[in-house]
Amino acid sequence: MHPLSMGELRALADEIDQGRDVPVPASVLAMLDLSRDPAEPLVRGARGGRLHEDSWRGRQFRPACDRLGWDGVRIHDLRHTAASLAIASGADVKTVQRMRGHASATMTLDLYGHLWDRGLDDVADRMDAMMTTRDRTQSVPLSPD
């Protein structure tokens, strides 16, 4: 991963996908050594070397999930968690599409559309707040129909 701007990293392409820009909270960025040589791993093992997914999964990830009672949680599930958190924080469909590397917004909506269900209520609340704020209220002429 390479830093792009504050709050964003670029995950490089691998054999499976094309890579993507990923929003990363500042609190997480603060834990990473972004000044390292880009050829060096972003996250290192206890001895400073590159993490190997399979051994890390068995020695670190799985035991941590077990301690938390997260039976059956896979590393891949964290991608869904990240998308859900992004949507809950107000991300739009196109942002989540880019973040997940989906070919189309349709694919994103098919997977996560249910998480935007409160969207209409939120929009109605924001419209109401905007219309009742004195500084922003403008009179709109009635239609002649």
C-alpha positions, 0 to 999 in steps of 0.5 A: 500500500502506498499513501496517496493523501491524508486518509487514503492508501492505494492497495496495489494490484495483485494476480486477482484484482486491479488494486484500488484506493482505500480510505483509512482512518487517521487513527489507523494511519498513525499506527503505520510506518508510511515513511518506510521504503515502498519495497518494504512491507507496510505491516510486519511480523513480530520479528520485523519480516513480511507477514505470511497470510496463512501463518498469520491467520492461524497464529493471530487472527483465528485466536483473536476471533475465538477470544472475541466469540467471532466464530466463523469470521474470515479475513474476507469478512472484514472487507464487508465490515469496511464497506458497511462502516463506510456506508454508515459513515455516509459514503455514497455508492460510487465511493464504496464501489471504488473502495471495493473494486467493483466493476459497477455501482450495480454490483455494489448496490446488489451487495449493500443496497439494503444498508442505504435503506435509511437514506430516504429518511436521512435525506428528508431530515436534512431537507427539513433542516435546510428548509427550516434554517432561516439563512437558507430558506428561500421562498419558492413561487407556487406553480400556476397549475 
